[in-house]
Amino acid sequence: MSGSFVRRAAAPVAILVAAAAGAGGLAGQADAGPVDDGAFPEAVPFRIGDEAEYSMLLGTISFGRMHLRVEARDTIRNTPAYRLTMEMKGGVPFYRVDDRTVSWLATAPYRSLRFEEVLEQGSYRRHRRWELDHESLTATREDWDEEAGAYRPHRRQRDLPMPPGALDEISYLFLIRALPLEVGRTYEFNRHFEEDGNPVIVQVLRRERVRVPAGTFETIVVRPIIQTDGLFAEDGEAEVFISDDDRRLVVQIKSRMRRGSMNMYLREFNAGTAEADH
C-alpha cells in the first residue's frame, strides 16, 4: 500500500467536486451540455461541526475507522476558509495506518487555499503541505522540519503553475455533494492543483437503496476518476454512494484496487450546529 493510497482518495470519500471559479474550467460531456458556475447552489450541504464516522474493510477484513469532519472556520492569508479533514486509523497485524489530511476551502468562488498531509502507513511517513496562491496561480510544497518544528519550502516544487479555482482531493470530495446529480450525466473538471491530477471526472451512474451500519438510505451512485494511482484511479472502478436528500451524506464508498478492494460504510453522522455561510 503506497503513500498515494490516501492522497488520491479524493476524500475517502471524501470525494470530489468542485464549484467552478472561472470561465472554461468546468464543462460537461457533449451530450450533457455545458456546466457552468450555476450548477453549484449557493448553499453548501454541510455545516461547521459535521462529523461522519465510517468502518473500513480491506476485502473482508476490518481495517479500522475513517472520519470526515468540518472542523472549523479559519483564516488563511486574510481569507476565511472551512477546515475540512479526513482521518484514517487502523490496519492489520504488522501494518498500521494513522493519517490526517486537511483542506482549507474558501468560497465565493470555491478554491483550496492549503492542503496538508500527515501520513503514517506502516514504515512510510509523510508530513507536508501545499500552499495554493490564487493571485499568482501557483502552488508551493512545504515539508515539515522536525528539528526546526516548522514547515520549510521544498527545494524544487515551488511556484508551480495551477489552474484558476484550484482544488485538492478533500475539497473535491466535499463539494461533489453540491452538484445537481442527474443520473446519466458526466462532469469533467480541470481544477486539480497538480497538473497530473486532471481531468477529474464524475460519472453519475444510478440510484440505489443501501443498508449500512447507520441505517438504510436512498442514494445516488457516482464514479469519480482522478488521473493518478489510488482509490479513485481510472482502473479502480470506485463508486461513491451519496444520500438522495438535502444532507447529501457520503453513505458508502466501494473501490477495487490492484491489491484488493477497500470499502467504507457510514456508521454514524453527527450534524453540526453552525451554518456554512458565505
N, C-alpha and C positions, 0 to 999 in steps of 0.2 A: 504494500500500500504506500503510495508515494505522497510527497508533500502537496501535490496538486489535488489530492482526493477531496480535501475540504475546500480549498481555494476556488475550485471550479464548480463546487456545488452551488451554484447560483442560488443560494441560500438555501441550505437544506431546505430548504426549501426554499428556504429560503428560497427564491427562485425566480424572480425575474421580471422586471418590466419597466420600462421607463416611460416617463412622461416626456414628451418631446420638448426640446428647448431651443428650437431654431429651425429655419426653413430647410427642407431637404434631408433632415437627419432621420426621419421616420417615414416609412412607406409600407403599404400592404402589397400583396401579390396583385398581379394584373387583374385576376378575376375577382378580387375583393374590393378593388378600388383604392384610391389613396387614403391614407390615415394621417390626420393632422393633429395639432395640439388639442383640438376639441374632442378627441377620442378619450381624453382623460378628464374625469369630473373634477371640479374644484376641490371638493371634499375627498380626502383620502380615507379608506376604510380601516383606520387604526387610530388608537389613542395612546397618549403617553401613559405608561404603566401596563399596557397589554403584555401578557406573557402566555406563551403556549409551550407545553411540555410534550415531548414525543418519546416513544420507545423506539429503539433502533435494532434491527435484525440484520445480521450478516448471514445471508442464506436463511437457515432455520435457527441460527444461534443468536441468543440475546446478546447484544453488543453494548448496550448502555442507554443513556438518555441524551436527548438534544433539547435545547431551549431556544426559542425565538422571543426576543423582548424589544419593546420600545421603551428604552430605559429613561431617557430624559431629553430635555431641550438644552443644548449647549450653544456656545457662540464660538465660531471658528473664523478668525480674521475678520471680526466685526460683522459676521453674517450668522443669523440664527439657523440652527440645524437640529434635526432629530438624530439622537444617538440610537442606532439600530444594532442589535447584537445577535449573534448566533454562537451558542456554546455547545460543545460535544464532550461528553465524558463517558469513558467506558473502555471496553476492549475485551480481549480473550487472554488466556494464560500466555505469558511471555510477550504480550504486545498490548500496551496501554495507550489510550488517546486522551489528551486533555487540551482542547482547543478553544480559543476565543477569537472570533472575528468580528470586527466592528466597522460600521459605515456611518459617516456623518452626512445626512441627506438634507439639503436645503430645498426650498420650494419656491414657486413663482419666479423663475421657472425651476423645474426639478433638475438637480445636479448634485453629484457627490463632491464633497469638499475634502474628505480624508477617508482613507481606507487602511485599517490596521489588522495585522495577523499576529497572534501569539499562539504558536502551534507546538505541541509535543506529541509525536506519533512514534511509539517505540523509541529507537535511539535518535530519531530525527528531531531537530529543533529549528524553529524559525520565529524570529521576533523582528518584525519590520512594519513600516507603514509607507503609504504613498500620500504625498500632498498634491492635491489637484488644484491648479491655479487657473481659474476660468477667465481671468483678464488676459493672460498671455497664452492661454490654451496649451499649457504644458503640465506634465506630471513628473515629480521627482521622488525617487525612492530614498528612504532613510532607514538605516539599520540600527538596532539597539546596541549600544556600547555598554557592556556590563560594568567595566571598570569606571567609566565616567558616570554611569547611571543616567544616560541621556541618549537621544537619537542623534546619529551622525549621517549626513548626506552620503549616498553611495558614490563611489569614485567615477562611475561611468553612466549610470542611469539617472541622469539629471536633465531637467528641462526637455523631456521627450514630448513630441507633439501628441496632442489628444484632440478628439472631436468636440465641437460645441455641445454643451449639456452632457458631458461625460458622466458615466455611471459605473459602479462596481457591481460585483455579484450580489451583495446583500441588498443594495438598493433596488436592483432588478427584481429580486425575489419579493420584496415588499410591494413594489409598485405594479407588478403584473395583476395584482388584485384589483387595481383601479380601472383596468381595461374593460370595455364592453365585450365580454367573451361570447362571441357568436359562433356556434358550432359550424365547422367547415371553413372558418377563416384562418388565414395565416398572417402573422405580423412579422415584420423584419426591421431590426433596429441596428443602427451603426453608431452606437453610443458607448460601447465598452471602452474604458480609458486606455486599455492596452490594444494596440492595433491587431494583434493576432487573435483577439477575442471576438472580432467582428466578422460577419454579422451575427447578432443574436437573433434567433428565430423562435417564435412562439406559435405552435400549431394548436388550434382549438379542436379537439378530437370528438368529444361526445359528452352526453350527460349520463351519470351513473349513480345509483344509490350504493353507499358503502357503510359498513359497520366497523368501527374502531373502538378502542377502549373508552373513548369519551362519549360514544353513542352512535346513533345512526344518522347519516347525513345524505341529503341530495347534493350531488356535486357536479361541477363542470371539470372535465379532464383535459389538461393541456400538456403538450410536449415541448419543453424548452430545449433549445440546442445552442450550445456555445462552442465556438470553433477551436476547442482545445481538448486535452485529455481531462477525464474526471467524470463526476456523476452525471453531468449533462452534455457529455461529448456526443457527437453526431451518431456514433455507433452504439451508444449506451441505451437507446430507446427508453429514456426516462419518462415517467408520467407523473404529473402533479395534480392532485385532486383538490379542487377549491370549492368551498361550500357555496351552493347556489342560493345565497341570501345576502342581506345587507352587510353582514360581517365579513364575507369573503375570506373565511379562515382557510389556511393550508391544512387540510384534514389528513392527507396521506401522500407519501412520495414512494414511488417504486422505480428502481433503476437496475438494469443489468450492465455489469462492467466486465472487464477482461478476467477479473479474479473472482467473479461470482456476483450475486445480487446484493444490493443494500436497500432496505426498505425502512420507512419511518411512519409511525402511526400515532395520531394525536391521542394523548392520554388525558390531558386537562387543559382548559383555557380559562384564564382569569382576565377579565376585561379591566382596562384602566379607567380612571375617572376624569382625566384631563383631556379636553378636546384637542385634536390635532389641527390647530388652526393655521392660517396662513398669515 
